[in-house]
Amino acid sequence: MAEITLKKVKIPIKKEIKIFEKKFKTYLRSKIPIFKEINNYLIKIKGKYIRPIFIFLITKMLGNICKKTYDLAYLVELMHTASLIHDDVIDFSTTRRGVLSINAIWQNKTAVIFGDYIFSKSLNIAIKNNYKDYLNIISKTIEKMSEGEIFQIEYFHKMNINKYIYEKIIFKKTAIMIGACCEGGARSINKKKKIILEIKKFGELAGMAFQIKDDLLDYENVQNLNINYYLILKEIKITLPFIYTLKKSSKKNKQWLFNLFKKKKINFFFYNKILIFIQKFGGIEYSIYKMKLLTNKTLFILNKYYKNKANESLKNVIIFNKKRKF
């Protein structure tokens, strides 16, 4: 079987993605000098556009892409960009995808204001076009994402966090957005309520699977680094592999893990010790199992729908997630 890449996944929507990328840049334009600088920086470090890919593939699987579909893609990607900028400020992160974050270069205040500015542009698309259904989706999504952020702040510093609380957090922080993309795509071509709800569920399950893969990448990428483990600092994140290991650990080992976590950043020597510990107690293995379970549920939903190229690509997006290295 040929290797599944993001480039191959996008083949059925190649034209749509090209149009999207060109127009999306125009939404980032500003006459304010500092915003111009930030916009140019964002364009250079563009992301994978996973959310627009879901929107276009879902819509193409169910029918024909229209102006409303494109507008949803612009709206969602702007909203996602704003949320990432705000997340980096909240988490005190200085890098994203291996490059400096907005707040690291332009400071927190500017980053927050710029995030608000980008978010206002996403709202403007819905208001200008009188997309009441999109406004409803946006408001509910932001509400849940905000709850997820607060839950994370509240629980991620407690030793009693468990996988159920964690799943609730990643559902609200990540899965809800992918679900909104898929729901909006189906709504853009006026599909029946039953289909919309099922497609939304597909997106939420896919979002959960993507987040767990991100959790696994935190540990997989460490093993492939050729660095001085004593000098370079690494941020510790509470992820599913970490939480599962806590559950299986003795009281003494739990305390050791949490004492390291409280330091926020540790050198790679200790980070590697945590990785070995997580592997020993099955944290990686369990997370892979959980991701596969979610993957199978998403594929089950897709198998109910039209067997066209977009459907095949959606399946490949899900399979690609399991194997991706970034």
N, C-alpha and C positions, 0 to 999 in steps of 0.2 A: 504493500500500500504506500502510495506517494505521501511524502511529509506534508502535513497541513500547516500552512503559514497564513498569517493575517492577509497577505497579498492575494492568496488564492481565495480566501473567504470573501474578499471584496469584489471578485470578478463579476457576479450578477448585478452589482450596484456600482460598478467602476465609474460610469458616467455621472451618477448621482453624487458620489463622494467627491468627484472632481469639481462639480458645480458647488457643492457644499463648502469645500475648502476655500474656493475663490471668494464666495459671498461672505463666509464667516469672518474673513479678515476685515471686511468693511465694517462689521459690527464692532470691531475692536478699535476703530479709528477715534481719535479725539484731537481737539485743538489745544488742549492743555499740555504744555511741554513735558511735564513729568509723566503724565499718562501716556503720551506718545512713546516715551522711552520704554515704559513697562510693556506697552502693546507690542513694540518691535521685539522685545525680549521674549514675550509669550509666543509670538509667531515662529521665532527661531527654535524654540523648544517644544513645538506642538506635540500633543499626546497621540494616543493610538486611535482616538475618536471611536471608542467602543460603543458609546451610547448612540451616536448617529448611525453606526453600523447596525445595531439592533433595530432602530426605528425604521431604516430603509428596508432591511431584510424582512422584518415582520410585515410591513405594508405590502411589499412586493409579493410575499408568499400569499397574502390574502386578496390582493387586487392590484390596482395601479397607483403609483406614487403621484401625488398632486402637490399644489402650492402649499396646502396646509401641512403636508408631511414635512416639506422642507422647513417651513416656519417652526415646526416642533423641534426639528434637529438643531436649528440655530438657538432657539429658546433654551433647550435642555443643556446644550454644550456651554452656553454662557452661564447658566445657573450652576453647572458642575464646576466650571472654572472659578467662579466666585466662592463656592463652598470649599474648594481646595486651598485657595488663598487664605480664607478665614481659618481653616483647619490648621494650617502651618503656624499661624499666629497663636492659636489656642494651645497647640502641642509644643510650642517653642522649637519647631523644626527649622533647620537652616538649609536643608537640601530637599529636593524632590526629583525623583528619577535621575539621581546622580549629579544634578546641577543645583546651583544656589537658588533658594526659594526667594519669592518676591520680598518677604519681610527681612530676609538676610541682607539684601542689597539696599532696599529703600526704607527700611525700618517698619515697625509694627503699625504705627499710626497711618502711614501712607498706604500700607498693605490693606488695612481694614477699610479705609475710605475707597480705595480702588476696587476692592471686592464688592462693596455696596454699589459702586458706579456700574460695574459689569452686571450685577444682579438687576439693577434698575432697567438696563437695556433689554434683559430677557423678559421682564414684565411688560415693557413697552410693546414688544412684538405681539403679545396676547391681547393687550388693550387696544392697540391700533387696528387690529384685525377683528376685534369683537369675538375672540375665541373664549367664550364663557366656560366651555368644558375644559380648556387648557388651564384657565385661571383656577378652576376648582381642583384640578390635578396638582398644580403647582402649590397651592396653599396647603393642601393635605400633605404633600411630600415634604415641604419645608417644616411643617409642624412636627412630623414624625422624625425627620433628620435632627431637628433641634432637641427633641426628647432623647434621641440616641446619643447625642453629644453630651447631654447632661448626665444620662445614665453612666456613660463612660467615665466622666469626671468623678461621679459619686462612687462607682464600684471598683474602678481599676486600681485603687489604693487600699483595697481591703483583702484580707486573706481568705474571706469566705466567698469570693466570686466563684461561680460554677459555670458549666457549659451552657446551661439554660439561660442564665442572665446574659452570657456572652452572645448567644444566638439572637437574643432579643435586641441587643445593642447593634450587631452587624446587620440585622434585618432592617432596623430603623435608619442606620447610617448609610448603608450601601444598597441592600436589596430593594428597598422601597423606590429608589431612583431608577433602577433598571426596570422594575415593574411599571413605573410611570411612563417610561419610554415606550414599552411594548403596548401598554394600554392606550397611550396617545396615538401611536401608529395605527392601531385598529380603529380608533375613533375618527382619525383623519379621513377614512374612507367609509364612515358610517356603518360599521359592522354591528350585528345584533349584540345585545347585552351579554348573552351567554358566551359568545366568542370573546368579547372584550374581557370578561372576567377570567376566562381560562388563559388567554394570552398574557394578561397581567400576572397571573399565578406563575406562568412559565418564566417571565422576567424576574420575578422575585426569587424563584429557586435558582435561576442562573446567577443572579447577583450574589446570593449566598455562596455558591460554588466558587465564583470569582474571588470573593473575599478570603475564603479559606485557602485558595491557591496563593494569594498574596501573603497570607500567614506563613505558608510553607516556604515561599521564596525567601523570606527573612532568614531562614536557617539554611536552605539549599545554597544560596549565594555565598554564605560565609565559608562553606567548605571549598569553594572554588577560588578563593582569594590567595594571592601570593604576597603576604604582607608581614610586617613586624607586629606580631600579636600583642606585644607589650606597649607599643607606642600609640597605636590608632584607637580612638574611642568609638564605641558603638552604642547607639541608643537601644535600651531594652524596651520591648513592647510586650504587653500581655496579649497573647494570641491563643488560639485554640490548642496548639501543641503544648504551650506553657501551662494552660489551665488544666488540661488532662493530666499532665505530669504532677501538678500540685495535688490533684485528687488522689493519685496513686502513691504520693510521697509520705514518709514519716513526718511527725511533727517537727523534728530537728531539721530535716531536709527542706521542709516548707519554709521554715524560718530563714534558712540559708539563702534560698531562692528570693525570698521577699527582701532580705537585707541587701542583696545585690540590686534588686529592682528599684529600691528606694534611692539608689545612687544616680538614677536616671541614665547615666552613661558609664560604661566600664570599658576596659581595654579588651582586645580580642582574645587574649589568653583566657580571661574569665568567661567571655561570651562563648568561646569554644567549649569550655567546661560545662556550661549550661546546655549547649547543644548535645554533648555526649550524654548528659543526664536525661535530657528529653528523649533521646533515642532509646536509652536503656529502659525507660518506663513506658515506652510505646506511644509517646505523644505524636510523633511524626506518622507512625502507622495508623493510629486512630483518625488523624486529620485527613489522611489520604482516603481511608474508608468512608468518612463522612462526605468528602467531596465527591467520591464515586457514586454514593447513594443519591445525592442531589442531582448529579449529572444524569443518572438513569431516569429520575423523575421528569427532568426537562425533556429528555428524548422521548419518553412515553407520551407526553403532551404533543410534541411535534409530529409524532407518527399518526396522529388523528387528522392532520391537515394535508392540504394539497401537496403531492409529491412533485414539486417543481424545483428549479435551480436555487431559488431563494430558500426554500425549505432545506435543501441539501446543505447550503452554506450556513444556515443557522445551526444545523447539527454539527457542522465542522467548527463553528465558533466554540461550541460547548466542548468538543473534543480537543480543539486547540488550547483551550484553557487548562486542561489537565497536563499538557505537555510544555506549555510556555515557560520560558526562562527569564521573562521580564514582566 
